[in-house]
Amino acid sequence: MKLTDIDKQNIWHPFSPLPESRPIPVKSAKGIYLHTSDGRKILDAISSWWVNIHGHANKKVAKAIAKQAHRLEQVIFAGFTHQPAVKLSKGLKEVLPADQSKLFFSDNGSTSTEVALKLAIQYWHNLGKSRKKVIAIDGAYHGDTFGAMSVGERGIFNQPFADLLFDVSFVPFPEGDGQNAIKSMKELASEDVAAFIFEPLVQGASGMKMYEPSVLDQLIEIARSHNIICIADEVMTGFGRTGRLFACDYLENKPDIFCLSKGLTAGFLPMGITTMNERITSAFDVTDRSKAFFHGHSYTANPMACAAANASLKILRKKKTLANIARIEKAHQNFVDQFPKVDRVFDVRHRGTILAIELKADDPGYTSDVKEEIYSFFLERDLLLRPLGNVIYLIPPYIITNEELGRIYDAIMEFFNQNG
């Protein structure tokens, strides 16, 4: 029996209706290429769901994991600690805003936002205040656990659970100068709001929608005027994706809490981290046990995942990597500047290493009918560009060459030349 037949018999793949599941068997991967069982070499232009920032099978990260596996593979993190976690805490605090005080480990992006929301709400509870309302930006995606779903866009992803999600106030996505969102924030912000959560500068899953740092600065300032806790979901935007190490590096007003994952371990192992400033930790740094944060995961701060993150962070901070990020950003800018007028295209945009081309569609969004047309076209050319509905996007590993970028750009133009 073929591998794909056994897969279909036994496995349920994410974001795929069961009858449509047609997975491609991958035998190995190296650099920016996936090598399939039937001999294909597919260029991974989306970093395998945005996680693989240094390319597949990076030797330094792999070596760090192997070395750690022979020393300490896992230990309960309640009551114990270890060198890889301590080293990672120091490394992340060196690149995050100086006011970040503590790190809380979890398993993935969704759990990192879940931890952030729970911390924000319990913060007020510990202070003896009832502030439980949350403000988010419309169109957001923060994960698939219940808290994360609650603060995300209400739609096909969470419709079956709509009546189980807690109420959230949404400001509209900031268009242009963002006055629509700023006006709404002024109306919604009040002394009974616990937190404001946002994807800084780029909303990933909603189609790589982008807005300006100056707008987010104003939204945070309004929230701060009401003492609202500000949470930056940097799960996708973190670790160089927007051209700087974190999207919030573009801001004057820094958030209280950061949510991290994806690029954190360079795509090798799952890990989530939530960091917070002294304001947040002070409400939990008390002897009253009822005010402790009772949250944890079996694989919290897994030593091998921490080793991967430490190796990845070291590579990320090298001049060569930072130069690669700047090179990709420049290449995207040149492509956007030279992009011709195409009737079928609604918008072309970029920020850092992220490039997005939004097609006009009668049914825009994740379930747009054009999605399969786009996906199939590029996959036939051994390019993995898995569209977000009617949005073609590129978010490559930082080791991609200009020639490989050119190959992708040429394929994009071929798509429009053939398909109007």
C-alpha positions in Angstrom: 0.0 0.0 0.0 1.3 3.5 -0.9 2.3 6.0 1.7 -0.4 8.4 0.6 -3.1 5.6 0.8 -2.1 4.8 4.4 -2.1 8.5 5.2 -5.6 8.9 3.8 -6.7 5.9 5.9 -5.3 7.2 9.2 -4.5 10.9 9.2 -6.5 14.1 9.4 -4.5 17.1 8.1 -5.0 20.6 9.3 -7.1 23.1 7.4 -8.1 20.5 4.9 -11.6 19.0 4.3 -11.3 15.3 4.6 -12.4 14.4 1.0 -9.9 16.9 -0.4 -6.8 15.7 1.4 -4.0 15.1 -1.2 -0.8 15.4 0.8 2.6 15.2 -1.0 5.0 12.8 0.6 8.2 14.7 1.6 11.3 12.5 2.0 13.8 15.1 3.1 14.5 18.8 3.1 17.6 21.0 2.8 18.0 24.7 2.6 14.9 26.1 0.9 13.9 22.9 -0.9 11.6 20.0 -0.1 12.6 16.7 -1.6 9.6 14.5 -2.4 9.4 10.7 -2.6 8.9 10.9 -6.3 12.0 13.0 -6.9 10.6 16.5 -7.0 12.5 19.5 -5.6 10.0 22.0 -4.4 11.1 25.5 -3.4 9.5 26.3 0.0 8.7 30.0 -0.5 6.5 30.2 2.7 9.0 28.8 5.2 6.6 25.9 5.9 3.9 28.0 7.6 6.3 30.8 8.4 8.5 29.0 10.8 11.7 28.0 8.9 13.7 31.2 9.0 17.1 29.7 8.4 16.2 27.0 5.9 15.5 23.3 6.4 18.0 21.0 8.2 20.3 23.9 9.3 23.4 22.1 10.6 24.0 24.4 13.6 20.5 24.1 14.9 20.4 20.3 14.2 23.7 19.8 16.0 22.5 21.8 19.0 19.4 19.6 19.3 21.4 16.4 18.9 23.9 17.4 21.6 21.1 18.4 24.0 19.2 15.1 23.3 22.2 13.2 24.7 22.4 15.3 27.8 18.8 16.1 28.9 15.8 15.6 26.6 13.0 16.6 29.0 12.3 17.5 32.6 9.3 18.8 34.5 9.6 22.6 34.6 7.6 23.0 37.8 10.3 23.1 40.5 13.2 22.4 38.1 15.2 24.4 35.6 18.1 23.9 33.1 20.8 25.7 31.3 19.1 25.9 27.8 16.0 27.6 29.2 18.1 30.1 31.3 20.3 30.9 28.3 17.3 31.5 26.1 15.7 33.8 28.7 18.8 35.9 28.7 19.1 35.9 24.9 15.5 37.0 24.3 15.7 39.7 26.9 18.7 41.1 25.1 16.7 41.6 21.9 13.2 42.5 23.3 12.4 45.9 24.8 14.4 46.6 28.0 11.3 46.6 30.2 10.4 43.0 29.5 10.8 41.2 32.9 9.9 37.5 32.7 9.3 34.7 30.2 6.6 32.1 30.4 7.1 29.0 28.3 4.3 27.1 26.5 3.9 25.0 23.3 3.0 27.1 20.3 1.6 30.4 19.1 -2.0 29.7 20.1 -0.9 28.9 23.7 1.3 31.9 23.9 -1.6 34.2 23.2 -3.8 32.1 25.5 -1.3 32.7 28.3 -1.2 36.4 27.5 -4.9 36.8 27.7 -5.1 34.8 31.0 -2.3 36.9 32.5 -4.0 40.1 31.5 -7.4 39.2 33.0 -5.8 37.6 36.2 -3.7 40.7 36.6 -6.8 42.8 37.3 -8.3 40.0 39.4 -5.1 40.0 41.6 -5.5 43.7 42.1 -9.1 43.2 43.2 -10.6 44.8 40.1 -13.1 43.5 37.7 -11.7 44.3 34.2 -12.5 41.5 31.8 -13.3 43.2 28.5 -10.9 42.8 25.6 -10.4 44.9 22.5 -8.9 43.4 19.3 -8.5 44.4 15.7 -11.0 43.1 13.2 -9.6 40.4 10.9 -7.1 39.1 13.4 -6.0 35.5 13.8 -4.4 34.6 17.1 -4.8 30.8 17.2 -7.3 28.0 17.6 -7.7 27.6 21.3 -10.8 29.1 22.8 -9.3 32.4 24.1 -7.4 32.9 20.9 -10.5 32.2 18.8 -12.4 34.7 20.9 -10.1 37.5 20.0 -9.8 36.6 16.4 -12.1 37.3 13.4 -15.4 35.6 13.7 -15.9 33.4 10.6 -15.5 30.0 9.1 -12.6 29.1 11.4 -14.7 29.4 14.6 -18.4 29.6 13.5 -19.3 26.2 15.1 -18.1 27.5 18.5 -19.4 31.1 18.2 -21.8 30.9 21.2 -19.0 29.5 23.4 -16.6 32.4 22.7 -16.3 35.3 25.1 -17.4 38.8 23.9 -14.8 41.0 22.4 -14.9 44.5 21.1 -13.3 44.9 17.7 -11.9 48.0 16.2 -11.9 48.0 12.3 -8.8 47.1 10.5 -6.8 50.4 10.1 -7.2 51.6 6.6 -4.9 54.3 5.2 -4.2 56.8 8.0 -6.1 54.6 10.4 -8.6 57.2 11.5 -11.4 54.6 11.3 -9.6 52.4 13.9 -8.5 55.4 16.0 -12.0 56.8 16.2 -13.3 53.3 17.2 -10.6 52.8 19.8 -11.5 56.1 21.4 -15.1 55.0 21.7 -14.3 51.5 23.0 -11.5 52.1 25.4 -12.6 52.5 29.0 -11.7 51.7 32.6 -13.4 48.3 32.5 -11.3 47.0 29.6 -8.6 44.5 30.6 -6.5 44.2 27.4 -5.9 45.3 23.8 -4.4 42.5 21.7 -3.1 43.0 18.1 -0.9 41.6 15.4 1.6 44.4 15.0 1.8 45.9 11.5 0.8 42.7 9.6 -2.3 40.5 10.0 -1.0 37.2 8.8 -3.8 34.7 8.2 -6.3 37.3 7.1 -4.2 37.8 4.0 -1.0 39.6 5.0 -2.9 42.8 5.5 -0.6 45.7 6.5 -0.9 48.9 8.4 1.3 51.7 9.6 3.4 51.9 12.8 2.1 55.4 13.4 -1.4 54.1 13.6 -0.6 51.3 16.0 1.3 53.8 18.2 -1.8 55.9 18.4 -4.0 52.9 19.2 -1.6 51.9 22.0 -1.5 55.4 23.3 -5.3 55.5 23.6 -5.3 52.2 25.4 -2.6 53.3 27.7 -4.6 56.4 28.6 -7.1 54.0 30.2 -4.4 51.8 31.8 -5.3 49.0 29.4 -2.8 46.1 29.1 -1.4 46.0 25.5 -0.5 42.5 24.0 1.6 42.2 20.9 1.0 38.9 19.0 4.4 38.6 17.4 4.0 34.9 16.6 4.3 35.6 12.8 6.0 39.0 12.8 8.8 38.2 15.2 12.4 37.2 14.5 13.0 39.4 11.5 10.0 38.9 9.3 9.1 42.6 9.1 12.7 43.8 8.5 13.5 44.3 12.1 13.8 41.7 14.8 10.3 42.5 16.0 7.5 44.4 14.4 7.2 46.4 17.7 10.7 47.7 17.0 9.0 50.2 14.7 6.9 51.6 17.5 7.4 54.4 20.0 4.8 52.9 22.4 5.9 49.4 23.4 3.4 46.6 24.5 3.2 45.2 28.0 3.2 41.6 26.7 4.8 39.8 23.8 3.6 36.5 22.3 6.3 34.5 20.5 6.5 31.2 18.5 7.0 30.2 14.8 10.5 31.5 14.0 11.6 31.0 17.7 13.1 27.6 17.1 13.8 28.0 13.3 11.0 25.5 12.5 12.7 22.5 14.2 10.6 22.0 17.4 7.3 23.5 18.7 7.6 26.2 21.4 5.7 29.2 22.6 6.8 32.0 24.9 4.9 34.9 26.5 7.0 37.7 27.9 5.8 40.5 30.1 7.0 43.7 31.8 7.4 44.4 35.5 3.9 45.9 35.6 2.4 42.5 34.9 4.7 40.4 37.0 4.3 42.6 40.0 0.7 41.5 40.5 1.8 37.9 40.7 5.0 38.4 42.7 3.2 37.9 46.0 3.1 35.3 48.8 -0.7 34.8 48.5 -0.8 31.5 46.7 -4.3 32.2 45.4 -2.8 34.8 43.2 -0.3 32.5 41.5 -0.6 31.8 37.8 -1.8 28.2 37.6 -1.0 27.4 34.0 1.4 24.9 32.5 2.2 22.4 29.8 3.9 19.0 29.9 6.6 20.1 27.5 7.1 23.6 29.0 10.6 24.8 28.2 11.6 21.5 26.7 15.4 21.4 26.8 15.8 20.4 23.1 13.4 23.1 21.9 15.3 25.6 24.0 18.6 24.4 22.5 17.1 24.9 19.0 15.9 28.4 19.9 19.3 29.4 21.3 21.1 28.2 18.1 18.5 30.0 16.0 18.8 33.2 17.9 22.6 33.2 17.6 22.3 32.8 13.8 19.6 35.5 13.6 21.8 38.1 15.2 24.7 37.5 12.9 25.5 40.3 10.4 25.1 37.9 7.5 21.5 37.1 8.5 20.6 40.7 9.1 22.1 41.6 5.7 20.0 38.8 4.1 16.8 40.2 5.6 17.7 43.6 4.2 18.5 42.1 0.8 15.2 40.3 0.6 13.3 43.5 1.7 15.1 45.4 -1.1 14.3 42.7 -3.7 10.6 42.8 -2.7 10.6 46.6 -3.0 12.1 46.4 -6.5 9.5 43.9 -7.5 6.7 46.0 -6.2 8.1 49.2 -7.8 8.2 47.4 -11.2 5.0 45.5 -10.9 2.8 46.4 -13.9 -0.8 47.4 -13.8 -2.8 44.1 -13.8 -6.6 44.2 -14.0 -7.0 41.2 -11.8 -4.8 42.6 -9.0 -6.3 44.7 -6.2 -3.2 45.5 -4.3 0.6 44.7 -4.1 2.3 45.3 -0.7 5.3 44.3 1.3 6.9 44.8 4.7 10.4 43.4 5.4 10.6 39.8 4.0 6.8 39.6 3.5 5.4 40.2 0.0 1.6 39.9 -0.7 -0.4 40.3 -3.9 -4.1 40.5 -3.4 -6.4 39.5 -6.3 -9.8 40.9 -7.0 -12.4 38.3 -6.1 -16.1 38.0 -5.8 -15.5 35.9 -2.7 -12.4 37.3 -1.0 -11.0 35.6 2.1 -9.5 32.3 3.1 -12.2 30.2 1.3 -12.0 32.0 -2.0 -12.5 29.8 -5.1 -9.3 31.2 -6.6 -7.2 29.6 -3.9 -6.9 26.2 -5.6 -6.1 27.8 -9.0 -3.2 29.7 -7.4 -1.9 26.8 -5.4 -2.0 24.4 -8.3 -0.3 26.8 -10.7 2.8 27.3 -8.6 3.0 23.7 -7.3 3.1 22.5 -10.9 6.2 24.6 -11.2 7.7 23.2 -8.0 7.0 26.3 -6.0 5.2 26.1 -2.6 3.2 29.3 -2.4 0.1 28.3 -0.4 -2.2 31.3 -0.9 -4.4 32.8 1.8 -7.6 32.7 -0.2 -7.2 35.3 -2.9 -3.8 36.5 -1.6 -0.6 35.2 -3.1 2.2 35.8 -0.6 5.9 35.1 -0.2 7.7 34.8 3.2 10.9 32.9 2.4 13.7 31.6 4.6 16.4 34.2 5.0 19.0 32.1 3.0 17.0 32.4 -0.2 19.2 33.8 -3.0 18.3 36.7 -5.4 18.2 34.2 -8.2 15.7 32.0 -6.4 13.6 35.1 -5.6 13.8 36.0 -9.3 12.5 32.6 -10.1 9.5 33.2 -7.9 8.8 36.7 -9.2 9.0 35.4 -12.8 6.5 32.6 -11.9 4.1 35.2 -10.4 4.3 37.3 -13.6 3.7 34.2 -15.6 0.6 33.5 -13.6 -0.9 36.9 -14.4 0.2 36.7 -18.0 -1.6 33.4 -18.4 -4.6 34.2 -16.2 -5.3 37.8 -16.8 
